[in-house]
Amino acid sequence: MQPQSKQLDSVLVKPAGPDCNMACRYCFYLEKGDLFSEAPVHRMSETLLEQTIRQVMTQAGRNVSFAWQGGEPTLMGPGFFRKAVDFEREYGRDGQVMGNGLQTNGLLIDQEWCEFLREARFLVGLSLDGPEHVHDRYRLTRGGKPTWSRVMQARQRMLDSGVQVNALTVLNDYSARYPREIYEFHKEHGLDYMQFIPCVERDPAGPGKVAPFSVSAEQFGAFLCEVFDCWLDDFRDGRPTTFVRWFDSVFATYVGLSGLECTLLEECGGYVVVEHNGDVFSCDFFVEPQWKLGNVMAGDLSEMLNSPKQTCFGRMKSRLPAECRACRWLRHCRGGCTKERLHHPRGGGLSYLCEAYKTFFAHADSALRRLADDWHWEQNQAALARAAPGTHAAGRGRIGRNEPCPCGSGEKYKRCCGK
């Protein structure tokens, strides 16, 4: 058995595989049905569910995260997820903290679902692209009918029931034209936690081309800049009042922490995907035969996570072209998502969205540096408050950033011990 360097703390599960009750025109996962053509309907069995959760709970550390996605996972019904929570409790160890996230289009969310999601403390990512004209551009039923009003009803139902709901918004060639309108729409409708996902898909008409509905780098960069300004404008007393996942993750890199998203890490491959039939893959964007790691009924998830194939997959992200390695923004973007480079090659391995990231960082860098400076200062203030008696800072109150440093150096506090 090889050394287990990565702990199995995060798993993405697709219990209904690629099946969905919608047919979004930009969806990358519907075509995955071709990989599982042995049956027209794809559903995870209770036996496979139990085996997956048993392995995760017994192999994970203190914090365990399950992400339930699809296709559309609510096709399984709330009873399936009640059983999942039962298995988590059965196989969990004392002190383990379990987290469950459900990504849904909302069409099946009724009051029974809301009661379960609240009681089980699921975090729900609701796929909502914004106001009606934006959402219904591509998010349609299989019969070509709009879905916005039904999704909005699900949003209201969940919020009224006390369910934690985030907005998941896909940025395509149309939605990216309306950054402020979408941001304000989510705020107005109680969705203060937002995630914006760039849509970049291959065009089957030709290699190296992207589908017409894909967002361009220029559009994505402009979108990020305007939403960033909206986000800053909403700060109160130095704190954000809305939360944009990518900004939170980028900010972490400005204070010396790892990015919260795998796209901002030097290497990826820190989680695995379990499909409805137990097949295990390297990544949600790479559910492909060449990146199949095994099957949960015949192998060990921790070993698959630490397998040579998964290690090779993760290291692809760090193999960057010379232009990336020399870029001033590298430590903040790390070349972007592997999918944006390998699935859509341009310029010798640069991300399709490279120019978007450069545009954003050039726009936001000074503000992010100021926020990082404030964060470090607050961390030092907290440390001073905990200082043991006898240290140079003991007994002092809050020290202003521009006050003389209490260590006696003669420098301002922010330039010395508060740095």
Secondary structure, 3 states (H helix, E strand, C coil): CCCCCCCCCEEEECCCCCCCCCCCCCCCCHHHHHHHCCCCCCCCCHHHHHHHHHHHHHHCCCEEEEEECCCCHHHHCHHHHHHHHHHHHHHCCCCCEEEEEEEECCCCCCHHHHHHHHHCCCEEEEECCCCHHHHHHHCECCCCCECHHHHHHHHHHHHHCCCEEEEEEEEECCHHHCHHHHHHHHHHCCCCEEEEEECCCECCCCCCCECCCECCHHHHHHHHHHHHHHHHHCCECCECCCEEHHHHHHHHHHCCCCCCCHHHCCCCCCCEEECCCCEEECCHHHCCHHHEEEECCCCCHHHHHCCHHHHHHHHHCCCCCHHHHCCCCHHHHCCCCHHHHHCCCECCCECCCHHHHHHHHHHHHHHHHHHHHHHHHHHHHHHHHCCCCCCCCCCCCCCCCCCECCCCCCCEHHHCCCC
